[in-house]
Amino acid sequence: MSDRGQTRRWLATYGLLIAALVIECVVFEAASRGLGRPTFLSWGSFVNVLNRATVNGILAVGMTYVIISGGIDLSVGSLISLAGVICALIVKSAGQPAEWTEWTTWTGVWLLGAGWLAALAAGAVSGSVAGLFITRFQIPPFIATLALMSSLRGLGYIISGGEPISNLPAAYTTIGRYWMGGIFPLAAFLMLLCFGAGAVVLEETRFGRHVRAIGGNEESARLSGVRVGQVKWGVYCICAVLAALGGVITSSKLGSGAPTTGQGAELDVIASVVVGGVSLSGGRGTMGGTFLGLLIVSVLGSGLNWVGVETFGQQVILGVVILAAVLLDRVKRAA
């Protein structure tokens, strides 16, 4: 493809998203100045937007794979809470803070690592179960993941006894609260790594091409030799493991593992993916588009807070933005 053709394709994919993000920033900057408030456009504001969007961003990477494959995963919010509870519970097994005399020792490091691994393992098991029901028993993804959403949330409450697991060592908050060099949060850096790895796998590997093929036309993909069941199973495992990672980060930010966390997260994540141009019909979408969609939704929420719009008004505006994104996708498909 010629350079001009590549430029046109790039603009067709990202042009509207970048324009929408720029317009958002300009509008909120003008509004904040008009209201006599501090400037909205600053490095500090941008980093804070990224930091607040960290968990939704990590989940959005996995959700992009799921939706491009023609599926949906409603269980990610519940998995956030379950992963956080499991991680906190394992670390809590070391005893009370008075007993943590030296958390820089290898014992503390191993225990913290065990908590992270157990949480990610729970995500892998959840994704495997979802993938099994969807591929082996042909249960629609909406129903399978809706059932998991309820079951995982309930399991989190059972394990935690319905109460937050708190009173954890300071080291527990490292992954969620640490700022590298005092200027950039570690959690946001991990999110960017997930987006980068997700983009490479989606665009440069056979697995990524198969995900697109399945979402575009599952029967054609099967006739072409794609192992549809295995690819779908892998997609839900990826999504669930990333949701568990998001749960670990959320728990680390809060300094506790609470069964109430992650409520409604699946809706925010799906909103970011859809606004980023990923088609709910499957087969189309990019990781770069999802990242821009995440920024658009996150800047929208932060900007509305900045200018004093109350929560319910924000929900109305976000709903309108989602509808506009879906209508735009319909127009593109009809063109």
C-alpha positions in Angstrom: 0.0 0.0 0.0 1.3 3.5 -0.9 2.1 6.1 1.7 -0.9 8.1 0.6 -3.1 5.1 0.9 -1.8 4.3 4.4 -2.4 7.9 5.5 -6.0 7.8 4.3 -6.6 4.5 6.1 -5.0 5.9 9.3 -7.2 9.0 9.1 -10.3 7.0 8.4 -9.6 4.9 11.5 -8.4 7.5 13.9 -9.3 10.9 12.5 -12.7 11.3 14.0 -11.6 10.0 17.4 -8.6 12.4 17.6 -10.9 15.3 16.5 -13.4 14.3 19.2 -10.7 14.2 21.9 -9.3 17.6 20.8 -12.7 19.2 20.8 -13.4 17.8 24.3 -10.2 19.2 25.7 -10.8 22.6 24.1 -14.4 22.8 25.3 -13.4 21.9 28.9 -10.5 24.3 28.9 -12.7 27.1 27.7 -15.4 26.2 30.3 -12.9 26.0 33.1 -11.5 29.4 32.2 -15.0 30.9 31.9 -15.9 29.6 35.4 -12.7 31.0 36.8 -11.3 27.5 37.6 -7.7 26.2 37.2 -6.6 25.2 33.7 -7.8 21.8 32.5 -5.1 21.3 29.9 -2.0 20.4 31.9 0.4 17.5 32.3 -0.9 16.9 35.8 -4.5 16.7 34.6 -3.5 14.3 31.7 -1.6 12.0 34.1 -4.5 12.0 36.6 -6.9 11.1 33.7 -4.6 8.2 32.8 -4.3 7.1 36.4 -8.0 7.1 37.0 -8.6 5.2 33.7 -5.9 2.5 34.5 -8.2 -0.3 35.5 -10.8 0.3 32.8 -8.0 0.6 30.2 -6.6 -2.8 31.1 -10.0 -4.4 31.0 -10.7 -2.6 27.7 -7.7 -4.4 26.1 -9.3 -7.8 26.8 -12.8 -6.6 25.9 -11.5 -5.5 22.5 -10.5 -9.0 21.7 -13.9 -10.4 22.9 -16.0 -7.9 21.0 -13.9 -8.2 17.8 -14.5 -11.9 18.0 -18.2 -11.3 18.0 -18.8 -11.9 21.7 -19.3 -9.9 25.0 -18.1 -10.4 28.5 -20.3 -9.0 31.4 -18.3 -10.7 34.1 -15.3 -8.5 34.3 -16.7 -6.2 37.0 -17.4 -9.1 39.3 -13.9 -10.5 38.6 -12.4 -7.3 39.7 -13.9 -7.7 43.2 -13.1 -11.5 43.4 -9.5 -11.0 42.3 -9.0 -8.2 44.9 -10.5 -10.3 47.6 -8.4 -13.3 46.9 -5.2 -11.3 46.7 -5.9 -9.5 50.0 -6.9 -12.7 51.7 -3.7 -14.4 50.9 -1.6 -11.5 52.0 -3.7 -11.2 55.2 -2.8 -14.8 56.0 0.6 -13.4 57.2 -1.2 -12.1 60.3 -1.8 -8.6 61.8 0.4 -5.6 61.0 2.2 -6.0 64.3 3.5 -9.3 63.1 4.8 -7.8 59.8 8.1 -6.7 61.4 10.1 -6.6 58.1 8.1 -6.6 54.9 11.2 -6.0 52.8 12.2 -9.6 53.5 11.9 -12.4 50.9 9.0 -13.8 52.9 6.9 -10.7 52.4 7.8 -10.6 48.7 6.9 -14.2 48.1 3.6 -13.8 49.9 2.7 -10.7 47.9 3.6 -12.5 44.7 1.5 -15.4 45.7 -1.5 -13.1 46.2 -1.0 -11.7 42.7 -0.6 -15.1 41.1 -3.6 -16.5 42.9 -5.7 -13.6 41.6 -4.5 -14.0 38.1 -5.1 -17.8 38.3 -8.7 -17.1 39.4 -9.1 -15.0 36.3 -7.7 -17.7 34.1 -10.1 -20.3 35.6 -13.1 -17.9 35.2 -12.1 -17.2 31.5 -11.7 -20.9 30.9 -15.2 -21.7 32.3 -16.7 -18.9 30.2 -14.9 -20.1 27.1 -16.0 -23.7 27.8 -19.7 -22.9 28.1 -19.6 -20.6 25.0 -17.6 -22.9 22.7 -18.5 -26.4 23.9 -22.1 -26.0 25.0 -22.9 -23.2 22.6 -24.4 -20.9 25.2 -24.6 -17.3 24.0 -21.8 -15.2 25.4 -24.3 -12.7 26.9 -26.0 -15.5 29.0 -22.8 -17.3 30.0 -21.0 -14.2 31.2 -24.2 -12.8 32.8 -24.4 -16.0 34.9 -20.7 -15.7 35.8 -21.2 -12.0 36.7 -23.6 -13.1 39.4 -21.7 -16.1 40.6 -18.3 -14.4 40.8 -19.8 -11.5 42.8 -21.5 -13.9 45.2 -18.3 -15.9 45.6 -16.4 -12.7 46.5 -18.9 -12.0 49.2 -18.7 -15.5 50.5 -14.9 -15.6 50.7 -14.7 -12.2 52.3 -17.7 -12.7 54.6 -19.3 -9.6 53.1 -16.7 -7.3 54.6 -13.6 -5.6 53.1 -10.3 -7.3 53.8 -8.2 -4.4 55.1 -5.4 -3.7 57.6 -2.8 -4.8 55.0 0.9 -3.9 54.9 2.1 -0.8 53.1 3.8 -2.9 50.5 0.4 -4.1 49.3 -0.3 -0.7 47.8 2.8 -0.5 45.7 1.4 -1.6 42.3 -1.6 0.7 42.7 -0.1 3.8 44.3 3.6 4.0 43.3 4.7 6.8 41.0 7.8 6.2 39.0 10.2 9.0 39.6 7.4 10.9 41.3 6.0 11.9 37.9 4.1 8.9 36.4 2.0 6.2 38.1 3.2 2.6 37.8 -0.3 1.4 37.2 -0.7 3.6 34.2 2.6 2.4 32.8 1.3 -1.2 33.2 -1.9 -0.2 31.3 0.2 1.2 28.4 2.2 -2.0 28.3 -1.0 -4.0 28.1 -2.2 -1.8 25.2 1.1 -2.2 23.4 1.2 -5.9 23.8 -2.5 -6.2 22.9 -1.9 -4.2 19.7 1.1 -6.3 18.6 -0.8 -9.6 19.2 -4.0 -8.3 17.4 -2.2 -6.9 14.4 0.9 -9.0 13.9 0.1 -12.5 14.9 -2.0 -15.4 13.5 -4.1 -15.5 16.6 -5.1 -11.8 16.1 -6.0 -12.5 12.4 -8.1 -15.4 13.5 -9.9 -13.3 16.1 -10.9 -10.9 13.3 -11.8 -13.7 11.0 -14.2 -15.2 13.5 -15.9 -11.9 14.2 -16.3 -11.2 10.5 -17.8 -14.5 9.6 -17.4 -17.5 11.9 -18.5 -20.1 9.4 -16.1 -18.8 6.7 -13.3 -18.8 9.3 -14.1 -22.4 10.2 -14.1 -23.5 6.6 -10.7 -21.7 6.2 -9.2 -24.0 8.8 -9.4 -21.6 11.8 -9.9 -23.5 15.1 -12.8 -21.4 16.2 -13.4 -23.0 19.5 -9.8 -22.7 20.6 -9.5 -19.1 19.5 -12.7 -18.1 21.3 -11.7 -19.9 24.4 -8.3 -18.0 24.3 -10.1 -14.7 23.9 -12.2 -15.1 27.0 -9.1 -16.3 29.0 -7.2 -13.2 28.0 -10.1 -10.9 28.9 -10.6 -12.6 32.3 -6.9 -12.6 33.2 -6.7 -8.9 32.4 -9.8 -8.3 34.5 -8.1 -10.1 37.4 -5.0 -7.8 36.9 -7.4 -4.9 37.1 -8.8 -6.3 40.3 -5.3 -6.5 41.8 -4.6 -2.9 40.9 -7.9 -1.7 42.3 -7.3 -3.6 45.5 -3.8 -2.1 45.7 -5.1 1.4 45.2 -7.7 1.0 47.9 -5.4 -0.8 50.3 -8.0 -3.5 50.8 -10.0 -6.3 49.0 -13.7 -5.4 48.9 -16.4 -7.5 47.4 -18.3 -4.3 46.4 -15.6 -3.1 43.9 -16.0 -3.2 40.2 -19.8 -2.7 40.1 -20.8 -1.3 36.7 -17.2 -1.5 35.4 -18.3 -3.7 32.5 -20.5 -0.9 31.2 -17.7 1.7 31.4 -15.3 -0.7 29.6 -17.7 -1.6 26.8 -18.5 2.1 26.4 -14.8 2.9 25.9 -14.4 0.0 23.4 -17.5 1.0 21.4 -16.6 4.7 21.3 -13.2 3.6 20.1 -14.7 2.2 16.9 -14.8 -1.5 17.7 -18.0 -2.9 16.1 -20.4 -4.7 18.3 -21.1 -6.9 15.3 -17.6 -8.2 15.5 -14.7 -8.3 13.0 -13.7 -4.7 13.1 -11.7 -2.6 15.5 -8.2 -1.6 16.6 -6.3 -1.4 19.9 -5.4 2.2 19.1 -9.0 3.0 18.6 -9.9 1.5 21.9 -7.2 3.6 23.6 -8.6 6.7 22.1 -12.1 5.7 23.1 -10.8 5.2 26.6 -9.3 8.7 26.6 -12.5 10.2 25.2 -14.7 8.6 27.9 -12.2 9.4 30.7 -11.6 13.0 29.6 -15.4 13.4 29.4 -15.9 12.2 32.9 -13.0 14.2 34.3 -14.0 17.3 32.4 -17.6 17.2 33.5 -16.4 16.8 37.1 -14.0 19.7 36.5 -16.8 22.1 35.4 -19.2 20.9 38.2 -21.7 18.6 36.3 -23.3 16.2 38.8 -23.1 12.4 38.5 -26.5 11.8 37.1 -26.0 14.4 34.3 -22.7 12.7 33.5 -24.5 9.4 33.0 -27.0 11.0 30.6 -24.2 12.5 28.6 -22.2 9.3 28.5 -25.3 7.4 27.3 -25.8 9.9 24.4 -22.1 9.5 23.5 -22.5 5.7 23.3 -25.6 5.9 21.2 -23.8 8.3 18.8 -20.8 5.9 18.5 -23.1 2.9 17.7 -25.0 5.0 15.1 -21.8 6.0 13.5 -20.7 2.3 13.4 -24.0 1.5 11.6 -23.4 4.3 9.1 -19.9 3.0 8.4 -21.2 -0.6 7.8 -23.9 0.6 5.5 -21.5 2.8 3.4 
